[in-house]
């Protein structure tokens, strides 16, 4: 007799499969059959949980966003308290950069979702929601450091990280070059402890 997989675990497995398929083939290579094969389920099982491809994509985007948020929280919780804002900002940036396979998959996934979100208001709304959380996290560190315009500095740092992420994904820079650029930018920030 077959055992039933918990629905939330199956949805998470599907979201992970969406990430791997998108990471390898981009949005054009994403289809129900590819995701089903990657997740080890039938297309019917996917359709049982998600009525449309867009619904599946939205769930996957939220799933991967939650996973990143959990990693950021765990990193913050594991840091010595209180950690200097400079150190926390660097840790946040490192989690966003594709410096290992897990983060590279997430970066490729984000790039694929970004391209699709440019034409899909629902995906764009999820991106804005996730960006707002990340922006708040970064801006809070700038506020802790007493920076006068924490929101502008947070936006600037996040734009830099996005650019570094793209450079790394495209092979324009290796890990050492990316880290050197990040550290140079952080060192130029106004008097962060």
N, C-alpha and C positions, 0 to 999 in steps of 0.2 A: 504494500500500500504506500502510495506517495505521501510524503509529508508536505504540508502547506507551509510555505514561507510567509512569515509575518508580513502583512502588506506594507508597513513602513520600511522594513528591511528590503523588500523587493523594489519599492520606489527608489530607495537609496542606491541599490545596485543598478537600476536603470539610469539614474542620474550620473553615476560613476561611468557607466558605459557610454552615455552621451558625451561626457567629457573626453573619454579616450578616442571615440570616433571623430569628434570635432577636432581634437588635437592632431590626429593623423591626417584627416582629409579636408578639414575646413567645412564650412556650411554646405558646400556643394556635395560633399560625400556623406551627408547625414540623411539617412532614411530609416524607416521603421525596421526593415530587414537587417540593416547593418547594426543598429542598436540592439535588436533582439539577439542576433548572433553573438555580439560582444558581451551581452548580459547573460547569455545562456538561457534565454526564455523564448517563448513564442511571440509572434507579433500580436496574437490575441491577448496574451498576458499584458503586454504594453497597453493595448487598447482598453483593457479592463481598468487600468489605473488612469489613463489619460485619453480623453476623447479626441484630442487634436494634437498634431505635432507641436504647435505653438504652446499648448498647455504643458507638454512634456519638456519643452525647452525652458519655459518659465520655472518649472519645478527644478530642473537641473541647475539653472542659474542661481536660484535661491539656495539650493543644496550646497553648491560650491562656495557661495558667499558665506554661508554659515560655517563651513569647514575652515575657511580662512579666518573668520572672526574668532573661532575657537582656538586656532593656533596663535593668533595675536594675543588673545586673553591668557593663554597658557604661558606664552613667552613673558608677558607682563607680570604674571603671578610668580614666575620663577626668577625674576630679576631681583637683585637686592633692593630693599626698600629703605628709604626712598631712592629711586634711581634718578640720576640727572636727566633732564629733558633731552639733551643731546644723545645720550645713550638709548633712550626709549625711541626717539625718532629714527635712529639708525636701525634699531631692531625691527621697527615697523617696516622701514624701507626694504630691509633684507628679506622679510617675509613676502614682499610683493615682487621681488626680482627673481627671474628664472635661473637660479644658481644651482639647482639640482633638478632631477627628473620630475619630482612631484610639483615643484613650483613652475617648471617649464610647461608641464601639461596645463596647469591652471592659467598660465600666461597665454598660451595658445588658445585655450578655451575662451578667455576674456577677449582676445582679439577677434575670434570668430563671432562671439556674441555681440561685440561692439559693431562689427560690420552689419550684422542682421538688425541690431537695435536702431541703427540709423534710419531704417525704414519701417520699424515696428514700434508703435507707441507703447505697447504693453511692456516689451523688453526694455525700452528706454526708461520707462518709469521705474522698473526694478533696478536698473543701473543707477539712476539718480538717487534712489532710496539707499542703495549700498554705498554709493559715493558719499552721501550725507553722513552716514555713520563713520566712515573712514576719515572724512574731513574733520568731524567733531573730535575724533580721537587724536588726530595730529594737531589740530588747533589748540586743544586742551594742553598739550605739551608746550606749545609756544606761550600760552598764557601763564603756565607754571614758571616759565623762564622770564616772564615780565616783558615780553615783546609787545610793542605798541599796536601792531596790526596783525594779530595772530591769525585771523581768517585769511588775509592775503598771503602771509608767509606759508600757511598750510597749503593753500592752493598752489603756490609756486613750487613747493617741495613735491607735492603729488604729481604735478605736471612733469617735473624733472624725472621722477621715478617712472612715470609712464613712458617718457622718451627713452630712458635707459633700458627699460623692459623691451621696448621695440628694437633698439639697437642690438640687444643680446639675442633676441629671437631671430633677427635677420642675419646674425653672424658678423655684424659690423664691429663688434668689440667682444673680447673674451672676458671671463670673470674678473681677472685682475684689473683690466681697464675700467670695467663697470664700477668696481669697488673704489678705485682711485677717484673716479668722477664723483661718486656719491660722497666720499669723504671730503673731497675738495669743496663740494657744495655745502656740506654740513659745517665745515670749518669756517666758511664765509658768512654763515648766519650770524646775526647780531648777538654777541655776548651770551651764547647759550652755555650754561654750566655743564 
